[in-house]
Amino acid sequence: MPISPFIAAHASNPDWRTALHRCLEQLTRAAKADAGAAPVAEYTLGWCYLTDPFADAAEAILAELRQHLPGVSWVGTVGIGIAASGVEYIDEPAIALMLAPMPRASFRLFSGRQPLPMTPEAGAFNAHTALVHADGTTPDLQELLPELAERTATGYLFGGLSSARTHTLQIADAVLTGGLSGVAFAEDVGLLSRVTQGCQPMGPARQVTRAEDNNVLTLDGQPALACALQDLGLANDLAVEEMAEALSSTLVGLCRSNDDQASTPARFGPDTLVRHIIGLDPRARVLAIGDEVETGAQLTFCRRNPEAALEDVRRIATEIRDELETSKQRAAGAIYVSCVGRGGPHFGTPDAELSAIRDVLGELPLVGFFANGEIARDRLYGYTGVLSVFTMPA
């Protein structure tokens, strides 16, 4: 059974009841206005993203949604900011909703209360891909993501870590805290997904020739700190305070030894994981990185670059648009998860990356949130955006 177009709504108001009522009105109008859309009563899966001022009202919001749309299974989370088609809401109370009329056999919600099975069972739901919302304080999160990915046929996850100034939460037919939750999709749910990077390389890709845990001792056989100073164009005999100041705005792009490397020297590929430099030893010339580093990996020093990041958003949206046209498909709806460090003033103008996506893909139903870490495949990224588009026949 092919998927029909999704419908979406979004609103901001200090009162969550007013914001939710406006969203529900928009959904009703959208269902009536789109000749290809289903009646609201036929929608089965819903997304609900809230900004953190509404976190305390999450239980009440979910109860209202169930009352007005009793046949819908709800997933979502809270964010410091949330996204909709062409617009972002950051530092203001807001709600974004999206509904999909998917066959109920095509998706399954999961959480710690109702986990996905370890192995496919005959006649049971078999996960192909999965949207994941996670609590960043969950122990062993970096190990849990690959384990969850193994429960899907493709190994492809997409989503992010909840973000909030007070407490985080997730929605998976209930308001949850901690762990991972989301919705898995069967093979018949078409999906195109891309990762966009937010940092630009400052030097060459270097090989990690010696590392211990998160400490990088040598790169290309040379002291790691000396390589950092060289790639940043800094003197090797800088005072420690000046070194620390220079490295405070520098990050590293890590690419595992068996991953595809960046497609061009000036741009990171989707396999690159950006991590902070969290310390240095000026005597041993060692750098400490905010993640474990394996010997043999590729490491590139980098800095955040708004212009390059926005151009990369356009690139991935264009790739998805071109693939849709080639396969004679069109977008039914989309999820966009971006880093909290990318929203608002980072691009110098509000709504920059959401506007860029809309400019390329058009006014499609889209919701999402600004995360404390972005998930794609079985990995946790930083300073990235993950755009996932559900497809339907053109």
Backbone hydrogen bonds in HBPLUS format (Angstrom, degrees):
<---DONOR---> <-ACCEPTOR-->    atom                        ^
c    i                          cat <-CA-CA->   ^        H-A-AA   ^      H-
h    n   atom  resd res      DA  || num        DHA   H-A  angle D-A-AA Bond
n    s   type  num  typ     dist DA aas  dist angle  dist       angle   num
A0006-PHE N   A0332-ALA O   2.98 MM 326  5.54 165.3  2.00 137.4 137.5     1
A0007-ILE N   A0099-LEU O   3.09 MM  92  5.39 154.2  2.16 144.1 151.9     2
A0099-LEU N   A0007-ILE O   2.79 MM  92  5.39 162.2  1.82 162.3 168.1     3
A0009-ALA N   A0097-LEU O   2.86 MM  88  5.25 155.0  1.93 148.9 150.2     4
A0097-LEU N   A0009-ALA O   2.82 MM  88  5.25 165.4  1.85 150.8 155.8     5
A0011-ALA N   A0095-ILE O   3.04 MM  84  5.67 153.5  2.11 157.2 164.1     6
A0095-ILE N   A0011-ALA O   2.97 MM  84  5.67 156.9  2.03 163.2 170.8     7
A0013-ASN N   A0093-PRO O   3.24 MM  80  5.95 139.4  2.41 136.8 148.4     8
A0019-ALA N   A0015-ASP O   3.13 MM   4  6.46 165.9  2.15 156.5 160.3     9
A0020-LEU N   A0016-TRP O   2.84 MM   4  5.95 163.6  1.87 149.4 154.1    10
A0021-HIS N   A0017-ARG O   2.88 MM   4  5.98 159.3  1.93 144.8 151.1    11
A0022-ARG N   A0018-THR O   3.01 MM   4  6.21 157.9  2.06 149.0 154.4    12
A0023-CYS N   A0019-ALA O   3.07 MM   4  6.36 152.1  2.15 143.4 151.1    13
A0024-LEU N   A0020-LEU O   2.92 MM   4  6.22 161.8  1.95 155.9 160.2    14
A0025-GLU N   A0021-HIS O   2.99 MM   4  6.21 153.3  2.06 146.3 153.5    15
A0026-GLN N   A0022-ARG O   2.99 MM   4  6.22 155.5  2.05 145.2 151.7    16
A0027-LEU N   A0023-CYS O   2.95 MM   4  6.26 155.7  2.01 152.0 158.5    17
A0028-THR N   A0024-LEU O   3.10 MM   4  6.31 159.8  2.14 146.0 150.8    18
A0029-ARG N   A0025-GLU O   3.00 MM   4  6.27 163.5  2.02 152.1 156.4    19
A0030-ALA N   A0026-GLN O   2.82 MM   4  6.01 157.7  1.87 150.0 156.8    20
A0031-ALA N   A0027-LEU O   2.96 MM   4  6.16 158.6  2.01 150.7 155.5    21
A0032-LYS N   A0028-THR O   3.17 MM   4  6.40 148.9  2.27 143.9 151.8    22
A0033-ALA N   A0029-ARG O   2.85 MM   4  5.97 148.8  1.94 149.4 158.6    23
A0034-ASP N   A0030-ALA O   3.11 MM   4  6.09 156.1  2.16 150.8 153.8    24
A0037-ALA N   A0034-ASP O   3.03 MM   3  5.21 153.6  2.10 106.3 114.7    25
A0042-GLU N   A0039-PRO O   2.84 MM   3  5.57 162.5  1.87 126.7 132.3    26
A0043-TYR N   A0040-VAL O   3.24 MM   3  5.70 171.4  2.25 117.4 119.8    27
A0044-THR N   A0100-ALA O   3.08 MM  56  6.23 150.5  2.17 139.7 143.3    28
A0073-SER N   A0044-THR O   2.79 MM  29  6.11 162.8  1.82 146.7 147.0    29
A0045-LEU N   A0100-ALA O   3.19 MM  55  5.27 172.4  2.19 156.9 158.1    30
A0100-ALA N   A0045-LEU O   2.84 MM  55  5.27 152.6  1.92 158.0 164.3    31
A0046-GLY N   A0073-SER O   2.80 MM  27  5.94 163.0  1.82 162.1 159.2    32
A0075-VAL N   A0046-GLY O   2.92 MM  29  6.34 152.3  1.99 154.7 162.9    33
A0047-TRP N   A0098-MET O   2.82 MM  51  5.11 156.1  1.87 147.6 155.1    34
A0098-MET N   A0047-TRP O   3.12 MM  51  5.11 144.9  2.24 136.1 139.7    35
A0048-CYS N   A0075-VAL O   2.83 MM  27  6.16 147.7  1.93 149.7 159.4    36
A0049-TYR N   A0096-ALA O   2.97 MM  47  5.25 169.7  1.98 157.0 160.4    37
A0096-ALA N   A0049-TYR O   2.96 MM  47  5.25 152.6  2.03 152.4 157.7    38
A0050-LEU N   A0077-THR O   3.16 MM  27  6.54 160.1  2.20 151.4 157.5    39
A0079-GLY N   A0050-LEU O   2.87 MM  29  6.29 149.7  1.96 157.8 167.0    40
A0051-THR N   A0094-ALA O   3.12 MM  43  5.55 157.4  2.18 153.2 151.7    41
A0054-PHE N   A0051-THR O   2.98 MM   3  5.96 161.6  2.01 133.3 137.8    42
A0052-ASP N   A0079-GLY O   3.06 MM  27  5.75 129.7  2.32 138.0 142.1    43
A0055-ALA N   A0052-ASP O   3.04 MM   3  4.90 168.7  2.06 109.5 111.9    44
A0057-ALA N   A0054-PHE O   2.97 MM   3  5.24 141.7  2.12 105.9 117.6    45
A0058-ALA N   A0055-ALA O   3.14 MM   3  5.28 166.7  2.15 112.7 114.4    46
A0061-ILE N   A0057-ALA O   2.86 MM   4  6.07 158.7  1.90 160.6 167.9    47
A0062-LEU N   A0058-ALA O   2.92 MM   4  6.11 165.1  1.94 154.5 157.7    48
A0063-ALA N   A0059-GLU O   3.02 MM   4  6.22 154.0  2.09 143.5 151.0    49
A0064-GLU N   A0060-ALA O   3.00 MM   4  6.26 154.7  2.06 146.9 153.1    50
A0065-LEU N   A0061-ILE O   2.95 MM   4  6.24 158.2  2.00 150.8 157.0    51
A0066-ARG N   A0062-LEU O   2.95 MM   4  6.19 158.8  2.00 149.9 155.2    52
A0067-GLN N   A0063-ALA O   3.01 MM   4  6.25 147.5  2.12 142.0 150.9    53
A0068-HIS N   A0064-GLU O   2.99 MM   4  6.24 160.3  2.03 154.7 158.6    54
A0069-LEU N   A0065-LEU O   2.76 MM   4  5.69 152.4  1.83 150.4 158.7    55
A0072-VAL N   A0069-LEU O   3.25 MM   3  5.84 165.5  2.27 126.8 127.0    56
A0173-ASP N   A0074-TRP O   2.85 MM  99  5.17 144.0  1.98 152.9 161.8    57
A0076-GLY N   A0171-ILE O   2.96 MM  95  4.76 133.2  2.19 136.5 129.3    58
A0171-ILE N   A0076-GLY O   2.83 MM  95  4.76 156.7  1.88 133.4 127.6    59
A0163-SER N   A0078-VAL O   3.24 MM  85  6.29 159.7  2.29 137.4 140.2    60
A0370-PHE N   A0081-GLY O   2.90 MM 289  5.12 161.5  1.93 139.4 134.9    61
A0082-ILE N   A0089-TYR O   2.94 MM   7  5.34 148.0  2.04 141.1 149.7    62
A0089-TYR N   A0082-ILE O   2.90 MM   7  5.34 165.7  1.92 155.5 158.9    63
A0083-ALA N   A0368-GLY O   2.87 MM 285  4.69 167.4  1.88 115.3 115.1    64
A0368-GLY N   A0083-ALA O   3.11 MM 285  4.69 124.7  2.43 132.3 122.7    65
A0084-ALA N   A0087-VAL O   2.91 MM   3  5.32 153.9  1.98 168.4 163.5    66
A0087-VAL N   A0084-ALA O   3.23 MM   3  5.32 167.3  2.25 114.1 118.0    67
A0106-SER N   A0103-PRO O   2.86 MM   3  5.40 163.7  1.88 120.5 125.6    68
A0186-ALA N   A0106-SER O   2.83 MM  80  4.89 160.7  1.86 139.2 138.1    69
A0108-ARG N   A0184-ALA O   2.91 MM  76  5.26 148.5  2.02 144.7 149.4    70
A0184-ALA N   A0108-ARG O   2.82 MM  76  5.26 172.0  1.82 152.0 150.5    71
A0110-PHE N   A0182-GLY O   2.98 MM  72  5.53 159.0  2.02 140.3 140.9    72
A0182-GLY N   A0110-PHE O   3.03 MM  72  5.53 148.0  2.14 152.5 147.0    73
A0111-SER N   A0114-GLN O   3.26 MM   3  5.06 147.1  2.37  97.7 106.2    74
A0114-GLN N   A0111-SER O   3.15 MM   3  5.06 128.5  2.43  93.8 106.9    75
A0124-ALA N   A0121-GLU O   2.95 MM   3  5.20 162.7  1.98 126.6 130.2    76
A0153-ALA N   A0127-ALA O   2.86 MM  26  6.24 150.8  1.95 135.7 143.1    77
A0128-HIS N   A0185-PHE O   2.68 MM  57  5.67 161.9  1.71 159.0 161.7    78
A0154-THR N   A0128-HIS O   3.25 MM  26  5.68 157.6  2.31 139.9 143.5    79
A0129-THR N   A0185-PHE O   3.33 MM  56  5.39 153.2  2.40 135.8 142.7    80
A0185-PHE N   A0129-THR O   2.83 MM  56  5.39 164.2  1.86 144.9 148.6    81
A0130-ALA N   A0156-TYR O   3.31 MM  26  6.83 144.0  2.45 150.1 157.3    82
A0158-PHE N   A0130-ALA O   3.02 MM  28  6.49 144.4  2.15 155.9 161.9    83
A0131-LEU N   A0183-VAL O   2.86 MM  52  5.36 163.5  1.89 161.5 157.9    84
A0183-VAL N   A0131-LEU O   3.07 MM  52  5.36 144.9  2.20 138.3 149.1    85
A0132-VAL N   A0158-PHE O   2.82 MM  26  6.01 154.6  1.88 142.1 150.4    86
A0160-GLY N   A0132-VAL O   3.07 MM  28  6.47 146.7  2.19 158.2 164.0    87
A0133-HIS N   A0181-SER O   2.76 MM  48  5.42 169.9  1.77 162.4 163.0    88
A0181-SER N   A0133-HIS O   2.92 MM  48  5.42 154.2  1.99 158.7 166.2    89
A0134-ALA N   A0160-GLY O   3.14 MM  26  6.37 149.0  2.24 144.1 148.5    90
A0162-SER N   A0134-ALA O   2.87 MM  28  6.05 156.3  1.93 161.5 168.3    91
A0135-ASP N   A0179-GLY O   3.00 MM  44  5.55 152.8  2.07 157.8 166.2    92
A0138-THR N   A0135-ASP O   3.04 MM   3  5.61 164.1  2.07 121.7 124.4    93
A0143-GLU N   A0140-ASP O   2.98 MM   3  5.32 138.5  2.16 106.1 117.9    94
A0144-LEU N   A0140-ASP O   2.93 MM   4  6.20 145.4  2.05 149.6 160.8    95
A0144-LEU N   A0141-LEU O   3.09 MM   3  4.90 118.3  2.49  90.8 106.8    96
A0145-LEU N   A0141-LEU O   3.14 MM   4  6.32 153.1  2.21 157.8 160.0    97
A0147-GLU N   A0143-GLU O   3.36 MM   4  6.52 156.1  2.43 140.9 147.8    98
A0148-LEU N   A0144-LEU O   2.84 MM   4  6.07 150.9  1.93 149.8 157.4    99
A0149-ALA N   A0145-LEU O   2.85 MM   4  6.09 160.3  1.88 154.3 160.5   100
A0150-GLU N   A0146-PRO O   3.02 MM   4  6.23 144.0  2.16 142.5 150.6   101
A0151-ARG N   A0148-LEU O   2.90 MM   3  5.30 150.5  1.98 109.2 118.8   102
A0152-THR N   A0149-ALA O   3.02 MM   3  5.50 162.4  2.06 116.4 119.4   103
A0157-LEU N   A0377-ARG O   3.20 MM 220  4.48 134.6  2.42  96.3 108.7   104
A0377-ARG N   A0157-LEU O   2.75 MM 220  4.48 132.6  1.98 150.9 143.2   105
A0159-GLY N   A0375-ILE O   3.05 MM 216  4.87 137.3  2.24 140.1 132.4   106
A0375-ILE N   A0159-GLY O   2.84 MM 216  4.87 177.9  1.84 122.8 122.1   107
A0161-LEU N   A0373-GLY O   2.80 MM 212  5.21 152.5  1.87 154.4 158.8   108
A0372-ASN N   A0161-LEU O   3.06 MM 211  5.19 156.4  2.12 131.4 137.5   109
A0170-GLN N   A0176-LEU O   2.85 MM   6  5.04 155.0  1.91 142.0 146.4   110
A0176-LEU N   A0170-GLN O   2.73 MM   6  5.04 169.4  1.74 148.4 152.2   111
A0172-ALA N   A0174-ALA O   2.95 MM   2  5.12 157.9  2.00 143.9 149.7   112
A0189-VAL N   A0186-ALA O   3.16 MM   3  5.83 167.9  2.17 120.7 123.4   113
A0391-THR N   A0190-GLY O   3.05 MM 201  4.95 159.4  2.09 114.5 119.5   114
A0192-LEU N   A0389-VAL O   2.88 MM 197  5.17 155.3  1.94 145.8 154.1   115
A0389-VAL N   A0192-LEU O   2.69 MM 197  5.17 166.5  1.71 160.6 162.9   116
A0194-ARG N   A0387-LEU O   2.91 MM 193  5.46 151.9  1.99 148.8 157.8   117
A0387-LEU N   A0194-ARG O   3.00 MM 193  5.46 150.3  2.09 158.4 164.3   118
A0196-THR N   A0385-GLY O   2.82 MM 189  5.10 164.5  1.85 155.0 159.0   119
A0385-GLY N   A0196-THR O   2.93 MM 189  5.10 145.1  2.05 140.8 149.6   120
A0305-ASN N   A0198-GLY O   3.31 MM 107  6.41 162.9  2.34 145.2 148.2   121
A0200-GLN N   A0303-ARG O   2.88 MM 103  5.68 167.8  1.90 158.8 156.9   122
A0303-ARG N   A0200-GLN O   3.18 MM 103  5.68 155.7  2.24 148.7 151.5   123
A0202-MET N   A0301-PHE O   2.69 MM  99  5.52 162.1  1.72 155.3 148.9   124
A0206-ARG N   A0299-LEU O   2.83 MM  93  5.17 170.9  1.84 142.3 144.7   125
A0299-LEU N   A0206-ARG O   2.69 MM  93  5.17 161.8  1.72 153.5 160.2   126
A0220-ASP N   A0207-GLN O   2.81 MM  13  5.30 156.9  1.87 156.1 159.3   127
A0208-VAL N   A0297-ALA O   2.82 MM  89  5.41 167.4  1.83 163.1 165.2   128
A0296-GLY N   A0208-VAL O   2.74 MM  88  5.16 160.6  1.78 146.7 153.6   129
A0209-THR N   A0218-THR O   3.11 MM   9  5.52 143.4  2.25 125.0 133.9   130
A0217-LEU N   A0210-ARG O   2.95 MM   7  5.41 146.5  2.07 139.2 147.7   131
A0218-THR N   A0210-ARG O   3.25 MM   8  5.10 165.0  2.27 133.1 135.5   132
A0212-GLU N   A0215-ASN O   2.91 MM   3  5.20 159.4  1.95 149.9 156.6   133
A0215-ASN N   A0212-GLU O   2.86 MM   3  5.20 165.1  1.88 134.6 136.7   134
A0293-VAL N   A0213-ASP O   2.83 MM  80  6.08 169.4  1.84 155.0 151.3   135
A0289-ILE N   A0214-ASN O   2.81 MM  75  5.30 171.6  1.82 160.2 162.8   136
A0216-VAL N   A0287-LEU O   2.77 MM  71  5.29 161.6  1.80 163.7 168.1   137
A0287-LEU N   A0216-VAL O   3.18 MM  71  5.29 169.0  2.19 148.9 150.4   138
A0224-ALA N   A0217-LEU O   2.99 MM   7  5.49 159.4  2.03 132.8 130.5   139
A0219-LEU N   A0222-GLN O   2.74 MM   3  5.24 152.6  1.82 153.6 158.9   140
A0222-GLN N   A0219-LEU O   2.81 MM   3  5.24 167.9  1.83 120.7 124.4   141
A0227-CYS N   A0223-PRO O   3.15 MM   4  6.50 152.6  2.23 152.4 160.2   142
A0228-ALA N   A0224-ALA O   3.03 MM   4  6.35 152.5  2.11 148.4 156.0   143
A0225-LEU N   A0285-ARG O   3.08 MM  60  4.80 173.6  2.08 125.3 123.8   144
A0229-LEU N   A0225-LEU O   3.05 MM   4  6.33 166.0  2.07 155.2 157.4   145
A0230-GLN N   A0226-ALA O   3.02 MM   4  6.19 157.8  2.07 144.3 150.9   146
A0231-ASP N   A0227-CYS O   2.92 MM   4  6.11 165.3  1.94 152.5 155.8   147
A0232-LEU N   A0228-ALA O   3.01 MM   4  6.17 140.6  2.17 145.5 156.2   148
A0234-LEU N   A0229-LEU O   2.79 MM   5  4.90 170.7  1.80 154.7 152.4   149
A0233-GLY N   A0230-GLN O   3.07 MM   3  5.09 156.8  2.13 102.2 109.4   150
A0242-GLU N   A0239-ALA O   2.98 MM   3  5.28 119.5  2.35 104.4 119.4   151
A0243-MET N   A0239-ALA O   2.93 MM   4  6.29 155.2  1.99 156.1 164.3   152
A0244-ALA N   A0240-VAL O   2.90 MM   4  6.15 167.1  1.92 155.9 158.7   153
A0245-GLU N   A0241-GLU O   3.01 MM   4  6.18 153.1  2.08 141.2 148.7   154
A0246-ALA N   A0242-GLU O   2.97 MM   4  6.16 161.5  2.01 148.2 152.5   155
A0247-LEU N   A0243-MET O   2.93 MM   4  6.15 158.6  1.98 155.3 161.3   156
A0248-SER N   A0244-ALA O   2.97 MM   4  5.97 124.3  2.29 137.9 151.0   157
A0248-SER N   A0245-GLU O   3.33 MM   3  5.22 140.9  2.50  92.8 103.5   158
A0250-THR N   A0247-LEU O   3.10 MM   3  4.77 162.3  2.13  99.8 104.4   159
A0251-LEU N   A0302-CYS O   2.84 MM  51  5.21 177.5  1.84 155.1 155.8   160
A0302-CYS N   A0251-LEU O   2.86 MM  51  5.21 161.7  1.89 140.6 140.5   161
A0252-VAL N   A0275-ARG O   2.93 MM  23  5.45 165.0  1.95 160.5 165.1   162
A0275-ARG N   A0252-VAL O   2.88 MM  23  5.45 160.3  1.91 157.9 164.4   163
A0253-GLY N   A0300-THR O   2.68 MM  47  5.02 161.9  1.71 150.7 157.3   164
A0300-THR N   A0253-GLY O   2.95 MM  47  5.02 149.1  2.05 137.0 146.7   165
A0254-LEU N   A0273-LEU O   2.77 MM  19  5.05 173.1  1.77 142.9 144.9   166
A0273-LEU N   A0254-LEU O   2.82 MM  19  5.05 165.2  1.84 147.0 150.8   167
A0255-CYS N   A0298-GLN O   2.90 MM  43  5.02 155.2  1.96 148.4 151.6   168
A0298-GLN N   A0255-CYS O   2.80 MM  43  5.02 175.4  1.80 157.9 158.4   169
A0259-ASP N   A0256-ARG O   3.02 MM   3  5.29 168.9  2.03 117.7 119.8   170
A0267-ARG N   A0264-THR O   3.20 MM   3  5.46 171.1  2.21 115.8 118.0   171
A0272-THR N   A0269-GLY O   3.26 MM   3  5.86 168.1  2.27 118.9 122.5   172
A0290-GLY N   A0276-HIS O   2.88 MM  14  5.29 154.4  1.95 158.2 159.0   173
A0278-ILE N   A0288-ALA O   2.81 MM  10  5.52 147.0  1.92 138.9 148.4   174
A0288-ALA N   A0279-GLY O   2.85 MM   9  4.81 169.9  1.86 136.3 133.8   175
A0281-ASP N   A0286-VAL O   2.89 MM   5  5.11 155.7  1.95 150.5 151.7   176
A0285-ARG N   A0281-ASP O   2.71 MM   4  5.45 124.5  2.01 146.5 162.7   177
A0286-VAL N   A0281-ASP O   3.20 MM   5  5.11 144.1  2.34 132.8 139.0   178
A0297-ALA N   A0294-GLU O   3.18 MM   3  5.78 161.7  2.21 135.3 136.6   179
A0309-ALA N   A0305-ASN O   2.90 MM   4  6.02 156.3  1.96 154.6 162.5   180
A0310-LEU N   A0306-PRO O   2.93 MM   4  6.09 160.1  1.97 151.4 155.3   181
A0311-GLU N   A0307-GLU O   3.08 MM   4  6.29 158.3  2.13 147.6 153.6   182
A0312-ASP N   A0308-ALA O   2.97 MM   4  6.16 144.0  2.10 140.9 150.9   183
A0313-VAL N   A0309-ALA O   3.01 MM   4  6.36 141.4  2.16 142.8 153.1   184
A0314-ARG N   A0310-LEU O   3.19 MM   4  6.55 158.1  2.24 146.5 150.9   185
A0315-ARG N   A0311-GLU O   2.99 MM   4  6.27 146.1  2.10 138.0 148.1   186
A0316-ILE N   A0312-ASP O   3.04 MM   4  6.33 164.0  2.06 153.6 154.3   187
A0317-ALA N   A0313-VAL O   3.10 MM   4  6.28 162.4  2.13 151.0 156.3   188
A0318-THR N   A0314-ARG O   2.90 MM   4  6.02 152.3  1.98 145.2 153.0   189
A0319-GLU N   A0315-ARG O   2.91 MM   4  6.21 154.4  1.98 150.2 157.5   190
A0320-ILE N   A0316-ILE O   3.02 MM   4  6.26 158.5  2.07 147.2 152.1   191
A0321-ARG N   A0317-ALA O   2.91 MM   4  6.16 160.2  1.95 146.4 152.4   192
A0322-ASP N   A0318-THR O   2.85 MM   4  6.04 163.6  1.88 153.6 157.7   193
A0323-GLU N   A0319-GLU O   2.96 MM   4  6.15 154.3  2.03 144.7 151.9   194
A0324-LEU N   A0320-ILE O   2.92 MM   4  6.13 152.9  1.99 150.0 157.4   195
A0325-GLU N   A0321-ARG O   3.05 MM   4  6.34 159.8  2.09 149.0 153.8   196
A0326-THR N   A0322-ASP O   2.93 MM   4  6.15 160.4  1.97 148.5 154.1   197
A0327-SER N   A0323-GLU O   3.02 MM   4  6.09 156.3  2.08 145.3 150.8   198
A0329-GLN N   A0324-LEU O   2.80 MM   5  4.79 174.5  1.81 150.0 150.2   199
A0328-LYS N   A0325-GLU O   3.20 MM   3  5.01 159.4  2.24  99.7 105.5   200
A0394-ALA N   A0328-LYS O   3.20 MM  66  5.60 161.2  2.23 133.4 127.7   201
A0330-ARG N   A0392-MET O   2.77 MM  62  5.46 154.9  1.83 161.4 168.5   202
A0392-MET N   A0330-ARG O   2.90 MM  62  5.46 140.8  2.05 154.3 165.1   203
A0332-ALA N   A0390-PHE O   2.73 MM  58  5.43 174.5  1.73 148.2 150.1   204
A0390-PHE N   A0333-GLY O   2.85 MM  57  5.40 158.7  1.89 153.4 160.4   205
A0334-ALA N   A0365-PRO O   2.87 MM  31  6.31 133.6  2.09 143.9 157.9   206
A0367-VAL N   A0334-ALA O   3.19 MM  33  6.64 152.0  2.27 149.2 152.6   207
A0335-ILE N   A0388-SER O   2.85 MM  53  5.27 158.9  1.89 154.7 161.9   208
A0388-SER N   A0335-ILE O   2.96 MM  53  5.27 169.3  1.97 161.7 164.6   209
A0336-TYR N   A0367-VAL O   3.03 MM  31  6.33 151.9  2.11 136.9 145.4   210
A0337-VAL N   A0386-VAL O   3.07 MM  49  5.21 165.2  2.09 141.4 144.9   211
A0386-VAL N   A0337-VAL O   2.77 MM  49  5.21 157.0  1.82 148.5 156.5   212
A0338-SER N   A0369-PHE O   3.11 MM  31  6.48 154.4  2.18 148.0 155.4   213
A0371-ALA N   A0338-SER O   2.62 MM  33  5.97 154.5  1.69 162.1 166.1   214
A0339-CYS N   A0384-THR O   3.11 MM  45  5.80 125.9  2.41 155.1 170.2   215
A0342-ARG N   A0339-CYS O   2.91 MM   3  5.34 165.9  1.93 117.7 121.1   216
A0340-VAL N   A0371-ALA O   2.90 MM  31  5.36 146.5  2.02 157.4 147.9   217
A0346-HIS N   A0343-GLY O   3.43 MM   3  5.95 172.1  2.44 128.4 127.2   218
A0348-GLY N   A0345-PRO O   2.98 MM   3  4.92 152.0  2.06 103.0 112.0   219
A0355-SER N   A0351-ASP O   2.75 MM   4  5.75 154.7  1.82 157.8 165.0   220
A0356-ALA N   A0352-ALA O   2.97 MM   4  6.20 150.4  2.06 143.8 152.3   221
A0357-ILE N   A0353-GLU O   3.06 MM   4  6.29 155.5  2.12 144.1 149.4   222
A0358-ARG N   A0354-LEU O   3.04 MM   4  6.26 160.3  2.08 144.3 149.8   223
A0359-ASP N   A0355-SER O   2.84 MM   4  6.03 154.9  1.90 149.7 156.9   224
A0360-VAL N   A0356-ALA O   3.29 MM   4  6.52 145.7  2.41 140.7 148.0   225
A0361-LEU N   A0357-ILE O   2.85 MM   4  5.97 176.3  1.86 162.7 163.9   226
A0362-GLY N   A0358-ARG O   2.70 MM   4  4.68 138.5  1.87 131.6 137.1   227
A0364-LEU N   A0362-GLY O   2.97 MM   2  5.77 129.4  2.23 108.5  93.4   228
A0374-GLU N   A0381-TYR O   3.17 MM   7  4.90 149.1  2.27 114.6 122.1   229
A0381-TYR N   A0374-GLU O   2.57 MM   7  4.90 176.1  1.57 161.6 161.7   230
A0376-ALA N   A0379-ARG O   3.23 MM   3  5.68 155.3  2.29 147.6 155.0   231
A0379-ARG N   A0376-ALA O   3.12 MM   3  5.68 165.6  2.14 130.6 135.1   232
